[in-house]
Amino acid sequence: MDKSVKNPSFPCASVYQVGEFSDFLFHWIGGWVRGLENLDAAARATLLRECGQACARSYTAQVFRECWERAGGDVPRLLAELATRFPASTYTLRDDGAIEVRLGACGCDLVQAGWVTSPLLCECSVHNLQANFEAALGRPVTATLKASLLRGGEACLFEVRLT
């Protein structure tokens, strides 16, 4: 069985074996993270906002929209739907109206693949979560990182506020 990967959109790109492509990505992403570490806070925030939003568009924003539709516009039901779709996560509506999101495992595919270990990427997850809730609710929210596994926490903990 041929395990080569070739993107027909890039005819001059070389053909990689799957393992070779993983090695390439590991090194390329490592360079990207080192560059990220050298950016000032504003540039890093701009880059990670775009990355988080792109990640949301790739899959999770649609899941959040589907859960919102099934919840019939009810936030507590939305949180229950999300907990069903993402069983390693908890979604709690607090008395002050904020939503606490707790991930027992890092939700970042790049971290799960072992390609990224930098806690700077946690900011990407903030923007991802914000984009997911905004896609579902159709209105702005703010998301804040309270703790993360990559930063030494017991879990990834976020606060989402509906604005």
VMD Tcl script that draws the C-alpha trace (Angstrom):
set ca {
  {0.00 0.00 0.00}
  {1.36 3.41 -1.03}
  {1.60 5.70 2.01}
  {2.88 8.71 0.13}
  {1.19 12.09 0.46}
  {1.12 14.55 -2.43}
  {-0.91 17.70 -2.68}
  {-1.98 18.14 -6.33}
  {-2.39 21.87 -5.70}
  {1.38 22.14 -5.35}
  {2.87 20.25 -8.30}
  {6.45 21.13 -7.37}
  {6.03 19.75 -3.82}
  {7.93 16.58 -3.16}
  {6.22 13.35 -2.26}
  {6.52 12.50 1.42}
  {6.04 9.18 3.09}
  {3.60 9.61 5.97}
  {6.31 9.22 8.63}
  {8.56 11.68 6.81}
  {5.75 14.21 6.66}
  {5.18 13.85 10.42}
  {8.89 14.45 10.97}
  {8.73 17.52 8.75}
  {5.73 18.87 10.68}
  {7.40 18.20 14.02}
  {10.45 20.26 13.00}
  {8.47 22.96 11.20}
  {6.07 23.47 14.11}
  {9.03 23.52 16.50}
  {10.48 26.40 14.50}
  {7.11 28.13 14.47}
  {6.88 27.88 18.28}
  {10.43 29.24 18.71}
  {9.46 32.17 16.49}
  {6.27 32.64 18.50}
  {8.30 32.84 21.69}
  {10.25 35.76 20.20}
  {7.20 37.83 19.25}
  {6.03 40.69 21.43}
  {2.74 40.15 23.28}
  {0.61 42.09 20.76}
  {1.97 40.24 17.72}
  {1.67 36.89 19.50}
  {-1.97 37.66 20.43}
  {-2.79 38.57 16.81}
  {-1.25 35.37 15.48}
  {-2.84 33.09 18.07}
  {-6.26 34.73 17.62}
  {-6.14 33.82 13.93}
  {-4.94 30.30 14.72}
  {-7.66 29.73 17.33}
  {-10.38 30.99 15.01}
  {-9.10 28.83 12.15}
  {-9.07 25.79 14.42}
  {-12.67 26.53 15.44}
  {-13.74 26.80 11.79}
  {-12.13 23.42 11.06}
  {-14.49 21.48 13.34}
  {-15.56 22.64 16.78}
  {-17.57 25.75 15.84}
  {-19.94 23.52 13.88}
  {-20.31 21.19 16.87}
  {-21.12 24.16 19.12}
  {-23.72 25.41 16.60}
  {-25.33 21.95 16.43}
  {-25.48 21.76 20.23}
  {-27.04 25.24 20.40}
  {-29.70 24.21 17.90}
  {-30.50 21.05 19.89}
  {-30.63 23.14 23.07}
  {-33.34 25.32 21.56}
  {-31.65 28.55 22.58}
  {-31.29 27.59 26.24}
  {-27.78 28.09 27.68}
  {-27.99 25.41 30.42}
  {-29.17 22.90 27.81}
  {-26.33 24.01 25.50}
  {-23.83 23.22 28.24}
  {-25.38 19.79 28.77}
  {-25.21 19.11 25.01}
  {-21.55 20.17 24.92}
  {-20.73 17.88 27.85}
  {-22.25 15.01 25.87}
  {-20.21 15.82 22.76}
  {-16.98 16.47 24.69}
  {-17.16 14.01 27.62}
  {-13.70 14.90 28.99}
  {-14.95 18.45 29.57}
  {-17.35 20.06 32.02}
  {-19.38 23.18 31.37}
  {-20.83 24.94 34.42}
  {-23.11 27.98 34.44}
  {-22.15 29.91 37.54}
  {-24.46 32.10 39.62}
  {-22.78 35.22 38.22}
  {-23.75 34.17 34.67}
  {-20.24 33.18 33.61}
  {-19.57 29.76 32.14}
  {-16.72 27.73 33.57}
  {-15.17 25.33 31.09}
  {-12.89 22.64 32.47}
  {-10.92 20.31 30.19}
  {-9.42 17.28 31.88}
  {-7.07 16.81 28.92}
  {-5.60 19.40 26.59}
  {-7.95 19.91 23.65}
  {-5.22 21.06 21.26}
  {-4.50 18.56 18.50}
  {-0.93 19.86 18.20}
  {-0.30 19.18 21.89}
  {-1.99 15.78 21.71}
  {0.24 14.87 18.75}
  {3.32 15.83 20.77}
  {4.29 18.61 18.37}
  {3.80 21.48 20.84}
  {4.56 21.72 24.54}
  {4.78 25.50 24.91}
  {2.22 27.05 27.27}
  {2.05 30.01 24.90}
  {-0.31 27.93 22.76}
  {-2.89 28.06 25.55}
  {-3.79 31.54 24.27}
  {-4.82 29.89 21.00}
  {-7.28 27.77 22.98}
  {-8.77 30.91 24.52}
  {-9.52 32.31 21.06}
  {-10.78 28.91 19.89}
  {-13.25 28.69 22.76}
  {-14.37 32.27 22.20}
  {-14.94 31.60 18.48}
  {-16.88 28.41 19.29}
  {-19.28 30.11 21.67}
  {-19.69 33.11 19.35}
  {-20.48 30.79 16.43}
  {-23.13 29.01 18.49}
  {-24.72 32.00 20.20}
  {-24.37 34.52 17.40}
  {-23.11 37.20 19.77}
  {-19.80 38.29 21.27}
  {-18.35 36.56 24.31}
  {-15.11 36.94 26.19}
  {-12.98 33.98 27.19}
  {-10.24 33.98 29.77}
  {-7.71 31.30 30.65}
  {-7.63 30.61 34.40}
  {-5.33 27.55 34.44}
  {-3.84 25.05 32.02}
  {-2.09 21.72 32.00}
  {0.82 23.17 30.03}
  {1.18 25.88 32.68}
  {1.29 23.33 35.49}
  {-2.41 23.27 36.40}
  {-4.46 20.16 37.17}
  {-6.73 20.92 34.20}
  {-7.36 23.55 31.56}
  {-9.83 26.00 33.07}
  {-11.54 28.82 31.19}
  {-14.11 31.44 32.01}
  {-16.54 32.51 29.30}
  {-18.69 35.61 29.73}
  {-21.63 36.38 27.51}
  {-21.54 40.03 26.50}
}
mol new
graphics top color blue
foreach p $ca { graphics top sphere $p radius 0.5 }
foreach p [lrange $ca 0 end-1] q [lrange $ca 1 end] { graphics top cylinder $p $q radius 0.2 }
display resetview
